[in-house]
């Protein structure tokens, strides 16, 4: 009961301070994309800091987060892995549903840091434009963060990796950095209670460009799932 109450207070303040960060950083954001990233990183750090003393949950990052222009393909279990992976990269950006650009504050900041809004079935064209903008100097390069399973997947649940991930790897022609995690054990896909402990996000060895997309996708899935299962076991997860 106490942990649930602490979790409620943590979640409430997490959303209440979001517009405050948006307003404080707004003048910088209007003149520089660097301001957008600074604001988002500051917000992530705030959430991770308050999470530690309010609900007793900390995060350990393993491996080496990328700093150059790469694709980051991550296991997605909850909102926490979004915060941690973005905060660990200097210029992270996401592929997102176009509808999200109309969300107050969140949508405007997402566009400012270079996130790629896509309509259903038109991701290829959106990625092509992003690459052209980077090459033409209209947009800075960075770390494109994607979730190959396309949605949050609870620990222990199996869900296939989408073939579009292989197509994106082929289209970008960039190194891919896989990411494993067990954050869903502590910050679940559904529900309010955040569990105390140490969640882990692990950046795995990079996969070089140039592989056939089918080979790449099979390798990506094997490496991320194997590493994520090891992290679940390390945290004491029991499979039915």
Sine and cosine of phi, psi and omega as CSV:
sin_phi,cos_phi,sin_psi,cos_psi,sin_omega,cos_omega
0.00,0.00,-0.70,0.71,0.00,-1.00
-0.90,0.43,-0.67,0.74,-0.01,-1.00
-0.91,0.42,-0.59,0.81,0.04,-1.00
-0.91,0.42,-0.67,0.75,0.03,-1.00
-0.91,0.42,-0.70,0.72,0.03,-1.00
-0.87,0.49,-0.63,0.78,0.00,-1.00
-0.91,0.41,-0.65,0.76,0.03,-1.00
-0.88,0.48,-0.70,0.72,0.02,-1.00
-0.90,0.43,-0.66,0.75,0.03,-1.00
-0.88,0.48,-0.74,0.67,-0.02,-1.00
-0.89,0.45,-0.65,0.76,-0.02,-1.00
-0.88,0.48,-0.75,0.66,-0.03,-1.00
-0.93,0.38,-0.52,0.86,-0.01,-1.00
-0.86,0.51,-0.66,0.75,0.00,-1.00
-0.99,0.10,-0.49,0.87,0.00,-1.00
-0.93,0.37,-0.57,0.82,-0.04,-1.00
-0.99,0.14,-0.24,0.97,-0.04,-1.00
-0.83,0.55,-0.76,0.65,0.04,-1.00
-0.91,0.42,-0.47,0.88,0.03,-1.00
-0.91,0.41,-0.70,0.71,0.07,-1.00
-0.88,0.47,-0.65,0.76,0.00,-1.00
-0.87,0.49,-0.66,0.75,-0.01,-1.00
-0.96,0.29,-0.67,0.74,-0.03,-1.00
-0.88,0.48,-0.66,0.75,-0.07,-1.00
-1.00,0.01,-0.08,1.00,-0.12,-0.99
-0.82,0.58,-0.73,0.69,-0.01,-1.00
-0.84,0.54,-0.64,0.77,0.02,-1.00
-0.94,0.35,-0.63,0.77,-0.03,-1.00
-0.90,0.45,-0.58,0.81,-0.05,-1.00
-0.91,0.41,-0.42,0.91,-0.06,-1.00
-0.94,-0.34,-0.17,0.98,-0.08,-1.00
-0.40,-0.92,0.69,-0.72,0.10,-0.99
-0.92,0.39,-0.42,0.91,0.06,-1.00
-0.86,0.50,-0.58,0.81,0.05,-1.00
-0.90,0.44,-0.60,0.80,0.04,-1.00
-0.89,0.46,-0.72,0.70,0.03,-1.00
-0.92,0.40,-0.62,0.78,0.02,-1.00
-0.88,0.47,-0.67,0.75,0.01,-1.00
-0.90,0.44,-0.72,0.69,-0.03,-1.00
-0.92,0.39,-0.63,0.78,0.05,-1.00
-0.91,0.41,-0.64,0.77,0.02,-1.00
-0.89,0.45,-0.67,0.74,0.02,-1.00
-0.90,0.44,-0.69,0.72,0.03,-1.00
-0.86,0.51,-0.70,0.71,0.00,-1.00
-0.89,0.46,-0.63,0.78,0.03,-1.00
-0.88,0.48,-0.75,0.66,-0.02,-1.00
-0.88,0.48,-0.71,0.71,-0.03,-1.00
-0.91,0.40,-0.59,0.81,0.02,-1.00
-0.93,0.37,-0.75,0.66,-0.02,-1.00
-0.92,0.39,-0.54,0.84,0.04,-1.00
-0.86,0.51,-0.61,0.79,-0.03,-1.00
-0.90,0.44,-0.74,0.67,-0.08,-1.00
-1.00,-0.06,-0.27,0.96,0.00,-1.00
-1.00,0.01,-0.61,0.79,-0.02,-1.00
-0.83,-0.55,0.00,1.00,0.06,-1.00
0.97,0.25,0.41,0.91,-0.02,-1.00
-0.93,-0.36,0.81,-0.58,0.05,-1.00
-0.87,-0.49,0.24,-0.97,-0.01,-1.00
-0.83,-0.55,0.69,-0.73,0.11,-0.99
-0.92,-0.38,0.79,-0.61,0.05,-1.00
-0.98,-0.21,0.80,-0.61,0.03,-1.00
-0.90,-0.43,0.40,-0.92,-0.03,-1.00
0.99,0.17,-0.18,-0.98,-0.06,-1.00
-0.90,-0.44,0.94,-0.34,0.07,-1.00
-0.88,0.47,0.64,-0.76,-0.04,-1.00
-0.96,0.27,0.50,-0.87,0.06,-1.00
-0.85,-0.52,-0.20,0.98,0.00,-1.00
-0.99,-0.14,-0.14,-0.99,-0.08,-1.00
-0.99,0.14,0.97,-0.24,-0.07,-1.00
-0.63,-0.78,0.17,-0.99,0.18,-0.98
-0.98,-0.19,0.76,-0.65,0.04,-1.00
-0.95,-0.32,0.89,-0.45,-0.03,-1.00
-0.94,-0.34,0.93,-0.36,-0.23,-0.97
-0.87,-0.50,0.51,-0.86,0.23,-0.97
-0.93,0.37,0.70,-0.71,-0.07,-1.00
-0.85,-0.53,0.92,-0.39,-0.01,-1.00
-0.89,-0.46,-0.43,0.90,0.02,-1.00
-0.22,-0.98,0.02,-1.00,0.02,-1.00
-0.88,0.47,-0.42,0.91,-0.04,-1.00
-0.89,0.45,-0.66,0.75,-0.02,-1.00
-0.92,0.38,-0.46,0.89,0.09,-1.00
-0.89,0.46,-0.75,0.66,-0.01,-1.00
-0.87,0.49,-0.71,0.70,-0.09,-1.00
-0.93,0.36,-0.72,0.69,-0.04,-1.00
-0.91,0.41,-0.69,0.72,0.03,-1.00
-0.88,0.47,-0.70,0.71,-0.05,-1.00
-0.90,0.43,-0.44,0.90,-0.03,-1.00
-0.99,0.12,-0.21,0.98,-0.02,-1.00
-0.94,-0.35,0.59,-0.80,-0.07,-1.00
-0.95,0.32,-0.57,0.82,-0.05,-1.00
-0.65,-0.76,0.83,0.55,0.00,-1.00
-0.94,0.35,0.49,-0.87,0.08,-1.00
-0.46,-0.89,0.38,-0.93,-0.12,-0.99
-0.84,-0.55,0.42,-0.91,0.28,-0.96
-1.00,0.07,0.80,-0.60,-0.08,-1.00
-0.69,-0.72,0.37,-0.93,0.07,-1.00
-0.90,0.44,0.69,-0.72,-0.05,-1.00
-0.84,0.54,-0.52,0.85,-0.02,-1.00
-0.85,0.53,-0.49,0.87,-0.06,-1.00
-0.94,0.35,-0.31,0.95,0.00,-1.00
-0.93,0.37,-0.27,0.96,0.01,-1.00
-1.00,-0.02,-0.03,1.00,0.05,-1.00
-0.95,0.31,0.75,-0.66,-0.02,-1.00
-0.83,0.56,0.68,-0.73,0.04,-1.00
0.92,0.40,-0.86,0.51,-0.04,-1.00
-0.83,0.55,-0.74,0.68,-0.04,-1.00
-0.91,0.42,-0.67,0.74,-0.03,-1.00
-0.93,0.38,-0.66,0.76,0.03,-1.00
-0.93,0.37,-0.61,0.79,0.02,-1.00
-0.87,0.50,-0.69,0.73,0.04,-1.00
-0.91,0.42,-0.61,0.80,-0.07,-1.00
-0.92,0.38,-0.54,0.84,-0.01,-1.00
-1.00,0.01,0.04,1.00,0.11,-0.99
0.99,-0.14,0.23,0.97,0.07,-1.00
-0.87,0.49,0.46,-0.89,-0.12,-0.99
-0.96,-0.29,0.97,-0.23,0.05,-1.00
-0.98,0.22,0.70,-0.71,-0.04,-1.00
-0.74,-0.67,0.54,-0.84,0.19,-0.98
-1.00,-0.01,0.41,-0.91,0.02,-1.00
-0.83,0.55,0.79,-0.61,0.04,-1.00
0.99,0.13,0.05,1.00,-0.06,-1.00
-0.83,-0.56,0.44,0.90,-0.04,-1.00
-0.91,0.42,-0.61,0.79,-0.04,-1.00
-0.85,0.53,-0.70,0.71,0.00,-1.00
-0.91,0.40,-0.62,0.79,0.00,-1.00
-0.91,0.41,-0.66,0.75,0.02,-1.00
-0.92,0.40,-0.64,0.77,0.02,-1.00
-0.87,0.50,-0.69,0.73,0.02,-1.00
-0.91,0.42,-0.64,0.77,0.02,-1.00
-0.87,0.50,-0.71,0.71,0.00,-1.00
-0.89,0.45,-0.65,0.76,0.02,-1.00
-0.91,0.42,-0.63,0.78,0.01,-1.00
-0.91,0.41,-0.63,0.78,0.02,-1.00
-0.91,0.41,-0.73,0.69,-0.01,-1.00
-0.90,0.43,-0.56,0.83,-0.02,-1.00
-1.00,0.08,0.00,1.00,0.03,-1.00
0.99,0.13,0.10,1.00,0.02,-1.00
-0.98,0.19,-0.31,0.95,-0.02,-1.00
-0.56,-0.83,0.60,-0.80,0.02,-1.00
-0.99,0.14,0.52,-0.86,0.08,-1.00
-0.94,0.35,0.06,-1.00,-0.01,-1.00
0.07,-1.00,-0.42,-0.91,-0.04,-1.00
-0.94,-0.34,0.94,-0.35,-0.02,-1.00
-1.00,0.09,0.92,-0.39,-0.09,-1.00
-0.99,-0.12,0.84,-0.55,0.00,-1.00
-0.77,-0.63,0.31,-0.95,0.03,-1.00
-0.86,-0.52,0.97,-0.23,-0.14,-0.99
-0.86,0.50,-0.44,0.90,0.03,-1.00
-1.00,0.08,-0.16,0.99,0.14,-0.99
0.99,0.14,-0.10,1.00,-0.04,-1.00
-0.30,-0.95,0.13,-0.99,0.10,-0.99
-0.95,0.33,0.69,-0.72,-0.01,-1.00
-0.81,-0.58,0.84,-0.54,-0.05,-1.00
-0.92,0.40,0.49,-0.87,0.04,-1.00
-0.81,0.59,0.71,-0.71,0.03,-1.00
1.00,0.08,-0.13,0.99,0.00,-1.00
-1.00,-0.09,0.69,-0.72,0.00,-1.00
-0.99,-0.14,0.75,-0.66,0.04,-1.00
-0.55,-0.83,0.73,-0.68,-0.09,-1.00
-0.92,0.40,0.41,-0.91,0.09,-1.00
-1.00,0.08,0.71,-0.70,-0.10,-0.99
-0.96,0.28,0.63,-0.77,-0.04,-1.00
-0.90,0.43,-0.39,0.92,0.03,-1.00
-0.88,0.47,-0.41,0.91,0.04,-1.00
-0.90,0.43,-0.66,0.75,0.05,-1.00
-0.91,0.41,-0.63,0.78,0.02,-1.00
-0.91,0.42,-0.62,0.78,0.01,-1.00
-0.92,0.39,-0.67,0.74,0.07,-1.00
-0.84,0.54,-0.69,0.73,0.00,-1.00
-0.93,0.38,-0.66,0.75,-0.03,-1.00
-0.93,0.36,-0.66,0.75,-0.03,-1.00
-0.95,0.32,-0.61,0.79,-0.07,-1.00
0.91,0.41,0.52,0.86,-0.06,-1.00
-0.91,-0.41,0.32,-0.95,0.16,-0.99
-0.89,0.45,0.59,-0.81,0.05,-1.00
-0.92,-0.39,0.76,-0.65,0.05,-1.00
-0.96,-0.29,0.94,-0.33,0.04,-1.00
-0.96,0.27,0.48,-0.87,0.02,-1.00
-0.70,-0.71,0.79,-0.62,0.06,-1.00
-0.95,-0.31,0.36,-0.93,-0.01,-1.00
-0.33,-0.94,0.26,-0.96,0.15,-0.99
-0.75,-0.66,0.37,0.93,-0.12,-0.99
-0.88,0.48,-0.42,0.91,-0.03,-1.00
-0.90,0.44,-0.31,0.95,0.06,-1.00
-0.94,0.33,-0.45,0.89,-0.11,-0.99
-0.95,-0.30,-0.57,0.82,0.03,-1.00
-0.82,-0.57,1.00,-0.02,-0.16,-0.99
-0.95,0.30,0.30,-0.95,0.04,-1.00
-0.87,0.50,-0.66,0.75,0.04,-1.00
-0.82,-0.58,0.38,-0.93,0.03,-1.00
0.99,-0.16,0.20,-0.98,-0.12,-0.99
-0.97,-0.24,-0.59,0.81,-0.14,-0.99
-0.93,0.37,0.80,-0.60,0.12,-0.99
-0.98,-0.20,0.80,-0.61,-0.09,-1.00
-1.00,0.04,0.63,-0.78,0.06,-1.00
-0.95,0.31,0.42,-0.91,0.00,-1.00
0.58,-0.81,-0.30,-0.95,0.01,-1.00
-0.83,-0.56,0.95,-0.31,0.07,-1.00
-1.00,0.10,0.53,-0.85,-0.06,-1.00
-0.86,-0.51,0.71,-0.70,0.19,-0.98
-0.87,-0.49,0.84,-0.54,-0.10,-0.99
-0.87,-0.49,0.87,-0.49,0.10,-1.00
-0.99,0.10,0.86,-0.51,-0.09,-1.00
-1.00,-0.03,0.22,-0.98,0.05,-1.00
-0.83,0.55,0.62,-0.78,-0.08,-1.00
-0.93,0.37,0.46,-0.89,0.13,-0.99
-0.97,-0.25,0.86,-0.51,-0.07,-1.00
-0.94,0.34,0.42,-0.91,0.05,-1.00
-0.95,0.32,0.29,-0.96,0.11,-0.99
0.96,-0.26,-0.10,0.99,0.04,-1.00
-0.97,0.23,0.47,-0.88,0.19,-0.98
-0.85,0.52,0.62,-0.78,-0.14,-0.99
-0.87,0.49,-0.54,0.84,0.03,-1.00
-0.92,0.38,-0.67,0.75,0.03,-1.00
-0.90,0.44,-0.69,0.72,0.02,-1.00
-0.86,0.51,-0.74,0.67,-0.08,-1.00
-0.90,0.43,-0.65,0.76,0.03,-1.00
-0.90,0.43,-0.67,0.74,0.01,-1.00
-0.92,0.39,-0.68,0.73,0.01,-1.00
-0.86,0.51,-0.75,0.66,-0.03,-1.00
-0.88,0.48,-0.71,0.71,-0.02,-1.00
-0.88,0.47,-0.70,0.72,-0.07,-1.00
-0.95,0.33,-0.69,0.72,-0.03,-1.00
-0.93,0.36,-0.70,0.71,-0.03,-1.00
-0.93,0.38,-0.66,0.75,0.02,-1.00
-0.89,0.45,-0.72,0.69,0.00,-1.00
-0.92,0.39,-0.63,0.77,0.01,-1.00
-0.92,0.40,-0.64,0.77,0.04,-1.00
-0.89,0.46,-0.63,0.78,0.03,-1.00
-0.90,0.44,-0.64,0.77,0.02,-1.00
-0.92,0.39,-0.60,0.80,0.06,-1.00
-0.90,0.44,-0.70,0.71,0.02,-1.00
-0.88,0.47,-0.65,0.76,0.01,-1.00
-0.87,0.49,-0.55,0.83,-0.02,-1.00
-1.00,0.05,0.01,1.00,0.06,-1.00
1.00,0.01,0.34,0.94,-0.01,-1.00
-0.93,0.36,0.72,-0.69,0.01,-1.00
-0.95,-0.33,0.86,-0.52,0.05,-1.00
-1.00,0.08,0.61,-0.80,0.02,-1.00
-0.94,0.33,0.00,0.00,0.00,0.00
